[in-house]
């Protein structure tokens, strides 16, 4: 029987960082593959390519912010 007052079991910080690190590597691999694959569909125009690579180069961070925030949480003292 579970105790309703017992604190919830949390994932330790080291395990969160391991999971998050692996998740970041997988996400970046897929993201780079997708960005390079989409490059073939761009018109042969330097301005379009410049804007595309500027946005693609900066765009990876926004989807990863929640994961990095979750990874950086401190363990709660017991």
mmCIF file of the N, C-alpha and C atoms, coordinates in Angstrom:
data_MODEL
# 
_entry.id   MODEL 
# 
loop_
_atom_site.group_PDB 
_atom_site.id 
_atom_site.type_symbol 
_atom_site.label_atom_id 
_atom_site.label_alt_id 
_atom_site.label_comp_id 
_atom_site.label_asym_id 
_atom_site.label_entity_id 
_atom_site.label_seq_id 
_atom_site.pdbx_PDB_ins_code 
_atom_site.Cartn_x 
_atom_site.Cartn_y 
_atom_site.Cartn_z 
_atom_site.occupancy 
_atom_site.B_iso_or_equiv 
_atom_site.pdbx_formal_charge 
_atom_site.auth_seq_id 
_atom_site.auth_comp_id 
_atom_site.auth_asym_id 
_atom_site.auth_atom_id 
_atom_site.pdbx_PDB_model_num 
ATOM 1   N N  . UNK A 1 1  ? 0.854  -1.164 0.000   1.00 0.00 ? 1  UNK A N  1 
ATOM 2   C CA . UNK A 1 1  ? 0.000  0.000  0.000   1.00 0.00 ? 1  UNK A CA 1 
ATOM 3   C C  . UNK A 1 1  ? 0.905  1.234  0.000   1.00 0.00 ? 1  UNK A C  1 
ATOM 4   N N  . UNK A 1 2  ? 0.526  2.242  -0.786  1.00 0.00 ? 2  UNK A N  1 
ATOM 5   C CA . UNK A 1 2  ? 1.344  3.447  -0.886  1.00 0.00 ? 2  UNK A CA 1 
ATOM 6   C C  . UNK A 1 2  ? 0.901  4.468  0.142   1.00 0.00 ? 2  UNK A C  1 
ATOM 7   N N  . UNK A 1 3  ? 1.860  5.218  0.623   1.00 0.00 ? 3  UNK A N  1 
ATOM 8   C CA . UNK A 1 3  ? 1.594  6.271  1.591   1.00 0.00 ? 3  UNK A CA 1 
ATOM 9   C C  . UNK A 1 3  ? 1.247  7.552  0.838   1.00 0.00 ? 3  UNK A C  1 
ATOM 10  N N  . UNK A 1 4  ? 0.049  8.142  1.034   1.00 0.00 ? 4  UNK A N  1 
ATOM 11  C CA . UNK A 1 4  ? -0.331 9.341  0.287   1.00 0.00 ? 4  UNK A CA 1 
ATOM 12  C C  . UNK A 1 4  ? 0.507  10.569 0.652   1.00 0.00 ? 4  UNK A C  1 
ATOM 13  N N  . UNK A 1 5  ? 1.212  10.526 1.780   1.00 0.00 ? 5  UNK A N  1 
ATOM 14  C CA . UNK A 1 5  ? 2.007  11.666 2.214   1.00 0.00 ? 5  UNK A CA 1 
ATOM 15  C C  . UNK A 1 5  ? 3.454  11.562 1.718   1.00 0.00 ? 5  UNK A C  1 
ATOM 16  N N  . UNK A 1 6  ? 3.862  10.382 1.266   1.00 0.00 ? 6  UNK A N  1 
ATOM 17  C CA . UNK A 1 6  ? 5.246  10.180 0.823   1.00 0.00 ? 6  UNK A CA 1 
ATOM 18  C C  . UNK A 1 6  ? 5.535  11.051 -0.397  1.00 0.00 ? 6  UNK A C  1 
ATOM 19  N N  . UNK A 1 7  ? 6.752  11.621 -0.477  1.00 0.00 ? 7  UNK A N  1 
ATOM 20  C CA . UNK A 1 7  ? 7.093  12.461 -1.631  1.00 0.00 ? 7  UNK A CA 1 
ATOM 21  C C  . UNK A 1 7  ? 7.162  11.634 -2.909  1.00 0.00 ? 7  UNK A C  1 
ATOM 22  N N  . UNK A 1 8  ? 6.852  12.261 -4.012  1.00 0.00 ? 8  UNK A N  1 
ATOM 23  C CA . UNK A 1 8  ? 6.912  11.575 -5.300  1.00 0.00 ? 8  UNK A CA 1 
ATOM 24  C C  . UNK A 1 8  ? 8.361  11.234 -5.626  1.00 0.00 ? 8  UNK A C  1 
ATOM 25  N N  . UNK A 1 9  ? 8.574  10.103 -6.258  1.00 0.00 ? 9  UNK A N  1 
ATOM 26  C CA . UNK A 1 9  ? 9.922  9.706  -6.634  1.00 0.00 ? 9  UNK A CA 1 
ATOM 27  C C  . UNK A 1 9  ? 10.339 10.524 -7.838  1.00 0.00 ? 9  UNK A C  1 
ATOM 28  N N  . UNK A 1 10 ? 11.461 11.174 -7.719  1.00 0.00 ? 10 UNK A N  1 
ATOM 29  C CA . UNK A 1 10 ? 11.964 12.018 -8.787  1.00 0.00 ? 10 UNK A CA 1 
ATOM 30  C C  . UNK A 1 10 ? 13.125 11.333 -9.490  1.00 0.00 ? 10 UNK A C  1 
ATOM 31  N N  . UNK A 1 11 ? 13.341 11.704 -10.728 1.00 0.00 ? 11 UNK A N  1 
ATOM 32  C CA . UNK A 1 11 ? 14.485 11.198 -11.459 1.00 0.00 ? 11 UNK A CA 1 
ATOM 33  C C  . UNK A 1 11 ? 15.708 11.967 -10.961 1.00 0.00 ? 11 UNK A C  1 
ATOM 34  N N  . UNK A 1 12 ? 16.759 11.282 -10.567 1.00 0.00 ? 12 UNK A N  1 
ATOM 35  C CA . UNK A 1 12 ? 17.961 11.988 -10.091 1.00 0.00 ? 12 UNK A CA 1 
ATOM 36  C C  . UNK A 1 12 ? 18.554 12.877 -11.190 1.00 0.00 ? 12 UNK A C  1 
ATOM 37  N N  . UNK A 1 13 ? 19.242 13.920 -10.773 1.00 0.00 ? 13 UNK A N  1 
ATOM 38  C CA . UNK A 1 13 ? 19.791 14.897 -11.713 1.00 0.00 ? 13 UNK A CA 1 
ATOM 39  C C  . UNK A 1 13 ? 20.760 14.248 -12.701 1.00 0.00 ? 13 UNK A C  1 
ATOM 40  N N  . UNK A 1 14 ? 21.573 13.336 -12.244 1.00 0.00 ? 14 UNK A N  1 
ATOM 41  C CA . UNK A 1 14 ? 22.543 12.687 -13.150 1.00 0.00 ? 14 UNK A CA 1 
ATOM 42  C C  . UNK A 1 14 ? 21.838 11.905 -14.247 1.00 0.00 ? 14 UNK A C  1 
ATOM 43  N N  . UNK A 1 15 ? 20.746 11.207 -13.900 1.00 0.00 ? 15 UNK A N  1 
ATOM 44  C CA . UNK A 1 15 ? 20.001 10.442 -14.893 1.00 0.00 ? 15 UNK A CA 1 
ATOM 45  C C  . UNK A 1 15 ? 19.269 11.383 -15.855 1.00 0.00 ? 15 UNK A C  1 
ATOM 46  N N  . UNK A 1 16 ? 18.729 12.492 -15.340 1.00 0.00 ? 16 UNK A N  1 
ATOM 47  C CA . UNK A 1 16 ? 18.081 13.492 -16.215 1.00 0.00 ? 16 UNK A CA 1 
ATOM 48  C C  . UNK A 1 16 ? 19.074 14.040 -17.225 1.00 0.00 ? 16 UNK A C  1 
ATOM 49  N N  . UNK A 1 17 ? 20.298 14.305 -16.784 1.00 0.00 ? 17 UNK A N  1 
ATOM 50  C CA . UNK A 1 17 ? 21.311 14.851 -17.689 1.00 0.00 ? 17 UNK A CA 1 
ATOM 51  C C  . UNK A 1 17 ? 21.731 13.810 -18.730 1.00 0.00 ? 17 UNK A C  1 
ATOM 52  N N  . UNK A 1 18 ? 21.806 12.554 -18.348 1.00 0.00 ? 18 UNK A N  1 
ATOM 53  C CA . UNK A 1 18 ? 22.132 11.500 -19.298 1.00 0.00 ? 18 UNK A CA 1 
ATOM 54  C C  . UNK A 1 18 ? 21.026 11.373 -20.342 1.00 0.00 ? 18 UNK A C  1 
ATOM 55  N N  . UNK A 1 19 ? 19.783 11.296 -19.895 1.00 0.00 ? 19 UNK A N  1 
ATOM 56  C CA . UNK A 1 19 ? 18.647 11.189 -20.817 1.00 0.00 ? 19 UNK A CA 1 
ATOM 57  C C  . UNK A 1 19 ? 18.580 12.415 -21.719 1.00 0.00 ? 19 UNK A C  1 
ATOM 58  N N  . UNK A 1 20 ? 18.726 13.585 -21.134 1.00 0.00 ? 20 UNK A N  1 
ATOM 59  C CA . UNK A 1 20 ? 18.671 14.816 -21.913 1.00 0.00 ? 20 UNK A CA 1 
ATOM 60  C C  . UNK A 1 20 ? 19.805 14.924 -22.908 1.00 0.00 ? 20 UNK A C  1 
ATOM 61  N N  . UNK A 1 21 ? 20.996 14.538 -22.505 1.00 0.00 ? 21 UNK A N  1 
ATOM 62  C CA . UNK A 1 21 ? 22.140 14.587 -23.412 1.00 0.00 ? 21 UNK A CA 1 
ATOM 63  C C  . UNK A 1 21 ? 21.956 13.676 -24.617 1.00 0.00 ? 21 UNK A C  1 
ATOM 64  N N  . UNK A 1 22 ? 21.463 12.475 -24.363 1.00 0.00 ? 22 UNK A N  1 
ATOM 65  C CA . UNK A 1 22 ? 21.182 11.559 -25.472 1.00 0.00 ? 22 UNK A CA 1 
ATOM 66  C C  . UNK A 1 22 ? 20.065 12.099 -26.357 1.00 0.00 ? 22 UNK A C  1 
ATOM 67  N N  . UNK A 1 23 ? 19.045 12.686 -25.730 1.00 0.00 ? 23 UNK A N  1 
ATOM 68  C CA . UNK A 1 23 ? 17.945 13.277 -26.497 1.00 0.00 ? 23 UNK A CA 1 
ATOM 69  C C  . UNK A 1 23 ? 18.409 14.424 -27.369 1.00 0.00 ? 23 UNK A C  1 
ATOM 70  N N  . UNK A 1 24 ? 19.304 15.254 -26.844 1.00 0.00 ? 24 UNK A N  1 
ATOM 71  C CA . UNK A 1 24 ? 19.839 16.376 -27.618 1.00 0.00 ? 24 UNK A CA 1 
ATOM 72  C C  . UNK A 1 24 ? 20.629 15.859 -28.811 1.00 0.00 ? 24 UNK A C  1 
ATOM 73  N N  . UNK A 1 25 ? 21.458 14.840 -28.601 1.00 0.00 ? 25 UNK A N  1 
ATOM 74  C CA . UNK A 1 25 ? 22.257 14.300 -29.704 1.00 0.00 ? 25 UNK A CA 1 
ATOM 75  C C  . UNK A 1 25 ? 21.366 13.719 -30.805 1.00 0.00 ? 25 UNK A C  1 
ATOM 76  N N  . UNK A 1 26 ? 20.333 12.989 -30.416 1.00 0.00 ? 26 UNK A N  1 
ATOM 77  C CA . UNK A 1 26 ? 19.419 12.414 -31.408 1.00 0.00 ? 26 UNK A CA 1 
ATOM 78  C C  . UNK A 1 26 ? 18.683 13.531 -32.148 1.00 0.00 ? 26 UNK A C  1 
ATOM 79  N N  . UNK A 1 27 ? 18.171 14.512 -31.403 1.00 0.00 ? 27 UNK A N  1 
ATOM 80  C CA . UNK A 1 27 ? 17.452 15.620 -32.024 1.00 0.00 ? 27 UNK A CA 1 
ATOM 81  C C  . UNK A 1 27 ? 18.351 16.365 -33.004 1.00 0.00 ? 27 UNK A C  1 
ATOM 82  N N  . UNK A 1 28 ? 19.581 16.680 -32.605 1.00 0.00 ? 28 UNK A N  1 
ATOM 83  C CA . UNK A 1 28 ? 20.478 17.428 -33.483 1.00 0.00 ? 28 UNK A CA 1 
ATOM 84  C C  . UNK A 1 28 ? 20.853 16.630 -34.729 1.00 0.00 ? 28 UNK A C  1 
ATOM 85  N N  . UNK A 1 29 ? 21.025 15.340 -34.588 1.00 0.00 ? 29 UNK A N  1 
ATOM 86  C CA . UNK A 1 29 ? 21.305 14.511 -35.762 1.00 0.00 ? 29 UNK A CA 1 
ATOM 87  C C  . UNK A 1 29 ? 20.173 14.553 -36.767 1.00 0.00 ? 29 UNK A C  1 
ATOM 88  N N  . UNK A 1 30 ? 18.948 14.415 -36.279 1.00 0.00 ? 30 UNK A N  1 
ATOM 89  C CA . UNK A 1 30 ? 17.774 14.470 -37.154 1.00 0.00 ? 30 UNK A CA 1 
ATOM 90  C C  . UNK A 1 30 ? 17.591 15.878 -37.715 1.00 0.00 ? 30 UNK A C  1 
ATOM 91  N N  . UNK A 1 31 ? 17.827 16.890 -36.896 1.00 0.00 ? 31 UNK A N  1 
ATOM 92  C CA . UNK A 1 31 ? 17.658 18.275 -37.326 1.00 0.00 ? 31 UNK A CA 1 
ATOM 93  C C  . UNK A 1 31 ? 18.647 18.634 -38.429 1.00 0.00 ? 31 UNK A C  1 
ATOM 94  N N  . UNK A 1 32 ? 19.906 18.256 -38.252 1.00 0.00 ? 32 UNK A N  1 
ATOM 95  C CA . UNK A 1 32 ? 20.924 18.551 -39.264 1.00 0.00 ? 32 UNK A CA 1 
ATOM 96  C C  . UNK A 1 32 ? 20.615 17.793 -40.552 1.00 0.00 ? 32 UNK A C  1 
ATOM 97  N N  . UNK A 1 33 ? 20.241 16.545 -40.438 1.00 0.00 ? 33 UNK A N  1 
ATOM 98  C CA . UNK A 1 33 ? 19.887 15.756 -41.619 1.00 0.00 ? 33 UNK A CA 1 
ATOM 99  C C  . UNK A 1 33 ? 18.728 16.418 -42.365 1.00 0.00 ? 33 UNK A C  1 
ATOM 100 N N  . UNK A 1 34 ? 17.708 16.865 -41.623 1.00 0.00 ? 34 UNK A N  1 
ATOM 101 C CA . UNK A 1 34 ? 16.561 17.521 -42.254 1.00 0.00 ? 34 UNK A CA 1 
ATOM 102 C C  . UNK A 1 34 ? 16.934 18.849 -42.891 1.00 0.00 ? 34 UNK A C  1 
ATOM 103 N N  . UNK A 1 35 ? 17.750 19.633 -42.203 1.00 0.00 ? 35 UNK A N  1 
ATOM 104 C CA . UNK A 1 35 ? 18.145 20.943 -42.733 1.00 0.00 ? 35 UNK A CA 1 
ATOM 105 C C  . UNK A 1 35 ? 18.968 20.794 -44.005 1.00 0.00 ? 35 UNK A C  1 
ATOM 106 N N  . UNK A 1 36 ? 19.873 19.842 -44.027 1.00 0.00 ? 36 UNK A N  1 
ATOM 107 C CA . UNK A 1 36 ? 20.699 19.628 -45.212 1.00 0.00 ? 36 UNK A CA 1 
ATOM 108 C C  . UNK A 1 36 ? 19.858 19.050 -46.354 1.00 0.00 ? 36 UNK A C  1 
ATOM 109 N N  . UNK A 1 37 ? 18.892 18.197 -46.025 1.00 0.00 ? 37 UNK A N  1 
ATOM 110 C CA . UNK A 1 37 ? 18.021 17.638 -47.058 1.00 0.00 ? 37 UNK A CA 1 
ATOM 111 C C  . UNK A 1 37 ? 17.138 18.714 -47.686 1.00 0.00 ? 37 UNK A C  1 
ATOM 112 N N  . UNK A 1 38 ? 16.663 19.642 -46.874 1.00 0.00 ? 38 UNK A N  1 
ATOM 113 C CA . UNK A 1 38 ? 15.829 20.727 -47.402 1.00 0.00 ? 38 UNK A CA 1 
ATOM 114 C C  . UNK A 1 38 ? 16.630 21.694 -48.262 1.00 0.00 ? 38 UNK A C  1 
ATOM 115 N N  . UNK A 1 39 ? 17.923 21.746 -48.069 1.00 0.00 ? 39 UNK A N  1 
ATOM 116 C CA . UNK A 1 39 ? 18.773 22.636 -48.865 1.00 0.00 ? 39 UNK A CA 1 
ATOM 117 C C  . UNK A 1 39 ? 18.650 22.332 -50.362 1.00 0.00 ? 39 UNK A C  1 
ATOM 118 N N  . UNK A 1 40 ? 18.471 21.064 -50.701 1.00 0.00 ? 40 UNK A N  1 
ATOM 119 C CA . UNK A 1 40 ? 18.347 20.685 -52.111 1.00 0.00 ? 40 UNK A CA 1 
ATOM 120 C C  . UNK A 1 40 ? 17.106 21.281 -52.760 1.00 0.00 ? 40 UNK A C  1 
ATOM 121 N N  . UNK A 1 41 ? 16.111 21.626 -51.975 1.00 0.00 ? 41 UNK A N  1 
ATOM 122 C CA . UNK A 1 41 ? 14.868 22.177 -52.512 1.00 0.00 ? 41 UNK A CA 1 
ATOM 123 C C  . UNK A 1 41 ? 14.907 23.689 -52.678 1.00 0.00 ? 41 UNK A C  1 
ATOM 124 N N  . UNK A 1 42 ? 15.956 24.334 -52.175 1.00 0.00 ? 42 UNK A N  1 
ATOM 125 C CA . UNK A 1 42 ? 16.048 25.790 -52.257 1.00 0.00 ? 42 UNK A CA 1 
ATOM 126 C C  . UNK A 1 42 ? 16.407 26.235 -53.667 1.00 0.00 ? 42 UNK A C  1 
ATOM 127 N N  . UNK A 1 43 ? 15.921 27.409 -54.060 1.00 0.00 ? 43 UNK A N  1 
ATOM 128 C CA . UNK A 1 43 ? 16.350 27.940 -55.356 1.00 0.00 ? 43 UNK A CA 1 
ATOM 129 C C  . UNK A 1 43 ? 17.826 28.338 -55.303 1.00 0.00 ? 43 UNK A C  1 
ATOM 130 N N  . UNK A 1 44 ? 18.446 28.405 -56.454 1.00 0.00 ? 44 UNK A N  1 
ATOM 131 C CA . UNK A 1 44 ? 19.869 28.744 -56.527 1.00 0.00 ? 44 UNK A CA 1 
ATOM 132 C C  . UNK A 1 44 ? 20.030 30.264 -56.417 1.00 0.00 ? 44 UNK A C  1 
ATOM 133 N N  . UNK A 1 45 ? 19.792 30.778 -55.219 1.00 0.00 ? 45 UNK A N  1 
ATOM 134 C CA . UNK A 1 45 ? 19.860 32.214 -54.958 1.00 0.00 ? 45 UNK A CA 1 
ATOM 135 C C  . UNK A 1 45 ? 20.620 32.404 -53.650 1.00 0.00 ? 45 UNK A C  1 
ATOM 136 N N  . UNK A 1 46 ? 21.701 33.167 -53.680 1.00 0.00 ? 46 UNK A N  1 
ATOM 137 C CA . UNK A 1 46 ? 22.542 33.348 -52.487 1.00 0.00 ? 46 UNK A CA 1 
ATOM 138 C C  . UNK A 1 46 ? 21.782 33.970 -51.325 1.00 0.00 ? 46 UNK A C  1 
ATOM 139 N N  . UNK A 1 47 ? 20.905 34.914 -51.591 1.00 0.00 ? 47 UNK A N  1 
ATOM 140 C CA . UNK A 1 47 ? 20.166 35.578 -50.514 1.00 0.00 ? 47 UNK A CA 1 
ATOM 141 C C  . UNK A 1 47 ? 19.238 34.594 -49.808 1.00 0.00 ? 47 UNK A C  1 
ATOM 142 N N  . UNK A 1 48 ? 18.560 33.764 -50.582 1.00 0.00 ? 48 UNK A N  1 
ATOM 143 C CA . UNK A 1 48 ? 17.659 32.760 -49.992 1.00 0.00 ? 48 UNK A CA 1 
ATOM 144 C C  . UNK A 1 48 ? 18.460 31.765 -49.169 1.00 0.00 ? 48 UNK A C  1 
ATOM 145 N N  . UNK A 1 49 ? 19.597 31.339 -49.691 1.00 0.00 ? 49 UNK A N  1 
ATOM 146 C CA . UNK A 1 49 ? 20.440 30.385 -48.964 1.00 0.00 ? 49 UNK A CA 1 
ATOM 147 C C  . UNK A 1 49 ? 20.989 30.994 -47.683 1.00 0.00 ? 49 UNK A C  1 
ATOM 148 N N  . UNK A 1 50 ? 21.371 32.253 -47.729 1.00 0.00 ? 50 UNK A N  1 
ATOM 149 C CA . UNK A 1 50 ? 21.880 32.932 -46.537 1.00 0.00 ? 50 UNK A CA 1 
ATOM 150 C C  . UNK A 1 50 ? 20.818 32.997 -45.446 1.00 0.00 ? 50 UNK A C  1 
ATOM 151 N N  . UNK A 1 51 ? 19.608 33.401 -45.815 1.00 0.00 ? 51 UNK A N  1 
ATOM 152 C CA . UNK A 1 51 ? 18.515 33.485 -44.835 1.00 0.00 ? 51 UNK A CA 1 
ATOM 153 C C  . UNK A 1 51 ? 18.181 32.091 -44.308 1.00 0.00 ? 51 UNK A C  1 
ATOM 154 N N  . UNK A 1 52 ? 18.135 31.106 -45.199 1.00 0.00 ? 52 UNK A N  1 
ATOM 155 C CA . UNK A 1 52 ? 17.805 29.745 -44.778 1.00 0.00 ? 52 UNK A CA 1 
ATOM 156 C C  . UNK A 1 52 ? 18.803 29.216 -43.754 1.00 0.00 ? 52 UNK A C  1 
ATOM 157 N N  . UNK A 1 53 ? 20.097 29.347 -44.053 1.00 0.00 ? 53 UNK A N  1 
ATOM 158 C CA . UNK A 1 53 ? 21.094 28.794 -43.136 1.00 0.00 ? 53 UNK A CA 1 
ATOM 159 C C  . UNK A 1 53 ? 21.201 29.606 -41.849 1.00 0.00 ? 53 UNK A C  1 
ATOM 160 N N  . UNK A 1 54 ? 20.903 30.902 -41.914 1.00 0.00 ? 54 UNK A N  1 
ATOM 161 C CA . UNK A 1 54 ? 20.879 31.692 -40.675 1.00 0.00 ? 54 UNK A CA 1 
ATOM 162 C C  . UNK A 1 54 ? 19.745 31.217 -39.776 1.00 0.00 ? 54 UNK A C  1 
ATOM 163 N N  . UNK A 1 55 ? 18.565 31.017 -40.361 1.00 0.00 ? 55 UNK A N  1 
ATOM 164 C CA . UNK A 1 55 ? 17.422 30.540 -39.564 1.00 0.00 ? 55 UNK A CA 1 
ATOM 165 C C  . UNK A 1 55 ? 17.617 29.094 -39.110 1.00 0.00 ? 55 UNK A C  1 
ATOM 166 N N  . UNK A 1 56 ? 18.122 28.252 -39.984 1.00 0.00 ? 56 UNK A N  1 
ATOM 167 C CA . UNK A 1 56 ? 18.348 26.848 -39.617 1.00 0.00 ? 56 UNK A CA 1 
ATOM 168 C C  . UNK A 1 56 ? 19.450 26.731 -38.562 1.00 0.00 ? 56 UNK A C  1 
ATOM 169 N N  . UNK A 1 57 ? 20.443 27.581 -38.646 1.00 0.00 ? 57 UNK A N  1 
ATOM 170 C CA . UNK A 1 57 ? 21.540 27.530 -37.681 1.00 0.00 ? 57 UNK A CA 1 
ATOM 171 C C  . UNK A 1 57 ? 21.139 27.994 -36.298 1.00 0.00 ? 57 UNK A C  1 
ATOM 172 N N  . UNK A 1 58 ? 20.186 28.910 -36.230 1.00 0.00 ? 58 UNK A N  1 
ATOM 173 C CA . UNK A 1 58 ? 19.724 29.404 -34.930 1.00 0.00 ? 58 UNK A CA 1 
ATOM 174 C C  . UNK A 1 58 ? 18.467 28.690 -34.437 1.00 0.00 ? 58 UNK A C  1 
ATOM 175 N N  . UNK A 1 59 ? 17.755 28.034 -35.357 1.00 0.00 ? 59 UNK A N  1 
ATOM 176 C CA . UNK A 1 59 ? 16.446 27.455 -35.027 1.00 0.00 ? 59 UNK A CA 1 
ATOM 177 C C  . UNK A 1 59 ? 16.472 26.208 -34.168 1.00 0.00 ? 59 UNK A C  1 
ATOM 178 N N  . UNK A 1 60 ? 17.610 25.567 -34.023 1.00 0.00 ? 60 UNK A N  1 
ATOM 179 C CA . UNK A 1 60 ? 17.641 24.321 -33.255 1.00 0.00 ? 60 UNK A CA 1 
ATOM 180 C C  . UNK A 1 60 ? 17.469 24.564 -31.762 1.00 0.00 ? 60 UNK A C  1 
ATOM 181 N N  . UNK A 1 61 ? 17.816 25.742 -31.275 1.00 0.00 ? 61 UNK A N  1 
ATOM 182 C CA . UNK A 1 61 ? 17.814 25.990 -29.838 1.00 0.00 ? 61 UNK A CA 1 
ATOM 183 C C  . UNK A 1 61 ? 16.427 26.086 -29.236 1.00 0.00 ? 61 UNK A C  1 
ATOM 184 N N  . UNK A 1 62 ? 15.499 26.678 -29.946 1.00 0.00 ? 62 UNK A N  1 
ATOM 185 C CA . UNK A 1 62 ? 14.156 26.891 -29.393 1.00 0.00 ? 62 UNK A CA 1 
ATOM 186 C C  . UNK A 1 62 ? 13.442 25.594 -29.018 1.00 0.00 ? 62 UNK A C  1 
ATOM 187 N N  . UNK A 1 63 ? 13.448 24.570 -29.872 1.00 0.00 ? 63 UNK A N  1 
ATOM 188 C CA . UNK A 1 63 ? 12.785 23.320 -29.468 1.00 0.00 ? 63 UNK A CA 1 
ATOM 189 C C  . UNK A 1 63 ? 13.482 22.611 -28.303 1.00 0.00 ? 63 UNK A C  1 
ATOM 190 N N  . UNK A 1 64 ? 14.768 22.888 -28.089 1.00 0.00 ? 64 UNK A N  1 
ATOM 191 C CA . UNK A 1 64 ? 15.505 22.200 -27.028 1.00 0.00 ? 64 UNK A CA 1 
ATOM 192 C C  . UNK A 1 64 ? 15.445 22.907 -25.675 1.00 0.00 ? 64 UNK A C  1 
ATOM 193 N N  . UNK A 1 65 ? 14.924 24.122 -25.632 1.00 0.00 ? 65 UNK A N  1 
ATOM 194 C CA . UNK A 1 65 ? 14.879 24.856 -24.362 1.00 0.00 ? 65 UNK A CA 1 
ATOM 195 C C  . UNK A 1 65 ? 14.119 24.119 -23.256 1.00 0.00 ? 65 UNK A C  1 
ATOM 196 N N  . UNK A 1 66 ? 12.925 23.560 -23.525 1.00 0.00 ? 66 UNK A N  1 
ATOM 197 C CA . UNK A 1 66 ? 12.247 22.824 -22.436 1.00 0.00 ? 66 UNK A CA 1 
ATOM 198 C C  . UNK A 1 66 ? 13.048 21.626 -21.930 1.00 0.00 ? 66 UNK A C  1 
ATOM 199 N N  . UNK A 1 67 ? 13.710 20.925 -22.838 1.00 0.00 ? 67 UNK A N  1 
ATOM 200 C CA . UNK A 1 67 ? 14.517 19.773 -22.426 1.00 0.00 ? 67 UNK A CA 1 
ATOM 201 C C  . UNK A 1 67 ? 15.698 20.218 -21.574 1.00 0.00 ? 67 UNK A C  1 
ATOM 202 N N  . UNK A 1 68 ? 16.366 21.284 -21.984 1.00 0.00 ? 68 UNK A N  1 
ATOM 203 C CA . UNK A 1 68 ? 17.509 21.781 -21.214 1.00 0.00 ? 68 UNK A CA 1 
ATOM 204 C C  . UNK A 1 68 ? 17.063 22.320 -19.857 1.00 0.00 ? 68 UNK A C  1 
ATOM 205 N N  . UNK A 1 69 ? 15.888 22.916 -19.798 1.00 0.00 ? 69 UNK A N  1 
ATOM 206 C CA . UNK A 1 69 ? 15.354 23.388 -18.522 1.00 0.00 ? 69 UNK A CA 1 
ATOM 207 C C  . UNK A 1 69 ? 15.064 22.206 -17.594 1.00 0.00 ? 69 UNK A C  1 
ATOM 208 N N  . UNK A 1 70 ? 14.490 21.149 -18.136 1.00 0.00 ? 70 UNK A N  1 
ATOM 209 C CA . UNK A 1 70 ? 14.194 19.951 -17.351 1.00 0.00 ? 70 UNK A CA 1 
ATOM 210 C C  . UNK A 1 70 ? 15.484 19.316 -16.849 1.00 0.00 ? 70 UNK A C  1 
ATOM 211 N N  . UNK A 1 71 ? 16.513 19.294 -17.706 1.00 0.00 ? 71 UNK A N  1 
ATOM 212 C CA . UNK A 1 71 ? 17.788 18.700 -17.312 1.00 0.00 ? 71 UNK A CA 1 
ATOM 213 C C  . UNK A 1 71 ? 18.446 19.480 -16.177 1.00 0.00 ? 71 UNK A C  1 
ATOM 214 N N  . UNK A 1 72 ? 18.253 20.793 -16.139 1.00 0.00 ? 72 UNK A N  1 
ATOM 215 C CA . UNK A 1 72 ? 18.944 21.630 -15.168 1.00 0.00 ? 72 UNK A CA 1 
ATOM 216 C C  . UNK A 1 72 ? 18.279 21.744 -13.818 1.00 0.00 ? 72 UNK A C  1 
ATOM 217 N N  . UNK A 1 73 ? 17.133 21.097 -13.640 1.00 0.00 ? 73 UNK A N  1 
ATOM 218 C CA . UNK A 1 73 ? 16.461 21.159 -12.332 1.00 0.00 ? 73 UNK A CA 1 
ATOM 219 C C  . UNK A 1 73 ? 17.330 20.514 -11.268 1.00 0.00 ? 73 UNK A C  1 
ATOM 220 N N  . UNK A 1 74 ? 17.352 21.137 -10.122 1.00 0.00 ? 74 UNK A N  1 
ATOM 221 C CA . UNK A 1 74 ? 18.100 20.582 -8.988  1.00 0.00 ? 74 UNK A CA 1 
ATOM 222 C C  . UNK A 1 74 ? 17.264 19.521 -8.287  1.00 0.00 ? 74 UNK A C  1 
ATOM 223 N N  . UNK A 1 75 ? 17.944 18.575 -7.679  1.00 0.00 ? 75 UNK A N  1 
ATOM 224 C CA . UNK A 1 75 ? 17.244 17.574 -6.869  1.00 0.00 ? 75 UNK A CA 1 
ATOM 225 C C  . UNK A 1 75 ? 16.681 18.237 -5.632  1.00 0.00 ? 75 UNK A C  1 
ATOM 226 N N  . UNK A 1 76 ? 15.475 17.823 -5.254  1.00 0.00 ? 76 UNK A N  1 
ATOM 227 C CA . UNK A 1 76 ? 14.861 18.339 -4.037  1.00 0.00 ? 76 UNK A CA 1 
ATOM 228 C C  . UNK A 1 76 ? 15.420 17.565 -2.845  1.00 0.00 ? 76 UNK A C  1 
ATOM 229 N N  . UNK A 1 77 ? 15.778 18.287 -1.785  1.00 0.00 ? 77 UNK A N  1 
ATOM 230 C CA . UNK A 1 77 ? 16.273 17.568 -0.602  1.00 0.00 ? 77 UNK A CA 1 
ATOM 231 C C  . UNK A 1 77 ? 15.162 16.713 0.015   1.00 0.00 ? 77 UNK A C  1 
ATOM 232 N N  . UNK A 1 78 ? 15.554 15.562 0.513   1.00 0.00 ? 78 UNK A N  1 
ATOM 233 C CA . UNK A 1 78 ? 14.574 14.647 1.108   1.00 0.00 ? 78 UNK A CA 1 
ATOM 234 C C  . UNK A 1 78 ? 14.517 14.869 2.603   1.00 0.00 ? 78 UNK A C  1 
# 
